[in-house]
Amino acid sequence: MKSLMELTQETGLPVDPHLLLDLVIPVHDGFQAQGDLLVAPLHELADRVRTRGDAAWSEVAPGGVELLRGAAGGNAHMLVADPGTCVWTADVDDADQLALAIVDALAPVYLMHREHGGAGLAAGTYVIRRQRELVPPAAPLHRLDPAIHREVPRGVQQEQAMRPRVRYIAD
């Protein structure tokens, strides 16, 4: 396991000053989240996510790989790894259309983000996905008595139709 200071020195990627640089970044092999990214072991999503047959795999470069940049040009989520320990591909088929990449690591690798710091992934194969928040259906604005009202007023129908049902998590 590495500290946040070691990762910033090795990669040159900055982090915000409020983060503790001597913090040792835990390494896990299960589900993890970092801001608007969700990391899942591939075997947990194997029925929904797979690499394409012609997938192009690349080694993680020494400076890391940008997986996702925050909304409105925000900070990047970077995948960093020691040389020769990790490959990745963005050639992914995902039934939910949330997958950004599949990562195959032979040793611990890390996700880094300027505001969130680091997250460690143990050796294994992972799906890197966008997080999604499901919004429950909105309650009706007006309780209508069916004996009096036969249909919902037009303004209420339009307002309910315009409410989002799904939104993406943002940094």
Secondary structure, DSSP 4 states (H G I P E B T S, - for coil): --BHHHHHHHH-----TTS-TTPBPPEESS-EEETTEEEEEGGGSTTTEEE-TTPPPEEPPTT-EEEEE-GGG-PEEEEE--TTSEEEE--EEETTS-EEEEEEESS-EEEEETTTEEEEE-SEEEEEEE-EEEPPPPPPSS---TTT-SS--HHHHHHHHHS-SEEE---
